[in-house]
Amino acid sequence: MSLEDWFNKRWYPSEGRGITGLSLLAPVEGLYRLALKGRKSWARSHEPEPMQVPVIVVGNITAGGAGKTPLVAELARWLHERGMNPGIVSRGYGGRAKSYPYQVTEQSHPLESGDEPLMLRLVTGLPVMVSPNRAEAAQALVDYHQCDVILSDDGLQHYGLWRSMEICVVDGQRGFGNGRLLPRGPLREPVSRLDHVDVVISNGEPAPPVREQCGDRLDYTMELEPACWHQFNLDQTSTLKLESGPEPGPVHGVAAIGNPQRFFRTLKTLGYEVMEQAFSDHHEFSQLELQFDGITPVMMTMKDAVKCRDFWQTHWWALEVRARLPDLFYQKIHQHIQNFAKHD
């Protein structure tokens, strides 16, 4: 069991033994709480200058994945289809570019860009800029690509980035786990942070405990739906319809994301018998790790697939999922952008 698995089984009571084994971390949680208060106090006294374009931050308040990246991709596509020129900024977790801000291209290597920024570039075709300083990346998108809307993939806790709107994504099944702050629980910030964001979205129909935790703060429900398959050949990416994928049957499901079980459940809804291969979030794969029997299809997330392009094999498949949201959500986004333009 990895350290990540050990924590998840204790952070989320439905997946293990609840808070057993975490009481010794109470003093560390107290230190984290103090550091969080100090950081917020510093941020209040160092508010960044507003940007000349709307900046929409999509993030969460828990460690690990909640579905924010597919939401960023879908929102970017929606804006582009309506004649806008959105750009995406990211911290680029796991990437080690030689200089920043780093512009992500289809030929970028995930060791430079990070896996999620490269995935966003491939599935949207829109400008993606990476930097530990998200404000610097956002300004570069405006200066070099004339972007008129900035979307930040993650960054609710990155207070150096000015924002005109905040969207918080909540895992509809996991919620906030045991409700404790890191490392005793999965929370980056207290649940009360939801009182200060503009939109709260549940990824999947919220389970009763999650609905109770959120109270009346939940605004919309998002569903992640399988969209298409991708395969890689040298620098080329092939996109295939869902029905063009392997026939239902046994497959190896590979996932190095915050909640691998969500991906495995998706594969099962498509009729596959999944042999689950879960890795820690942002895991850097080697070719040897994915050599199972050489015949059975290997299915992985797009986030993982971009890290395997250099040694891609013909029986490997990358599943792209897309976020489906209600019209009321897009109406709110449209209204926000209109209001920003009026007061600019």
C-alpha angles and dihedrals in degrees: 000000000000122000088251091055090048092055095043092054089055100036093053113049092198090061101046144331100333116227095349111136096016102090091090088063093062093101091050090049088053091053091048090052091052092048090050092053091049092050093051091047090053091048092053091055094044103045111173122240114265116255124234092242133051114274115202116192117203112192147123139233097232132078113253132024126329099164101271097133096058087048091053090050093049093046090049091052091047092052093046092050088056094056100266127127106228124184129196127222126195140172088234096225110209094016123117107192119181091235140006145267087044120196112218117222133177088261095051118122116233090230086066103033103028122244101269097050091050091048090051091051092050097047097042105028087215129127114284122185126188130202138138082233101063092186089060091050092048093052090049090056090053094045100043103027102027090232112185097194127037122206118194116207099215119339107126086131094042097094094174087077114080112224135193094194137019126205120188119199118207125196103242093213104034098034111171097330113216091352094243128132122246129322096012090049139006098264120118088184134009118276087249086076086081089071089068103046124089099227134020116198127189114216098222128353105315116248115234094260091051092048088050092049092050097041111183093340095093111102107173143004121230126200124203109216130187108255111172147324127259130200128183131223116177104303094341126098119204119204119203134182118254092251090056092064128096120303115263111275140091116346138164109243113206121192132166097174136115094268110022093176090068090061093045091051090052091054090050091054087058090058101260127140100226126212097198119228107178123183132180117279114281091009113176106230128216122205091243093059091061098046100107111148098323093235111059111086115260113214124192142165120268088245089060096038094062088062091055101050093106092063102024118158129206095245093055121100132191117207119212115204124195131205119243116200135174121265090246089067093055090045088057092050091048091050091049093053092046092050091048091053091050093054097038 
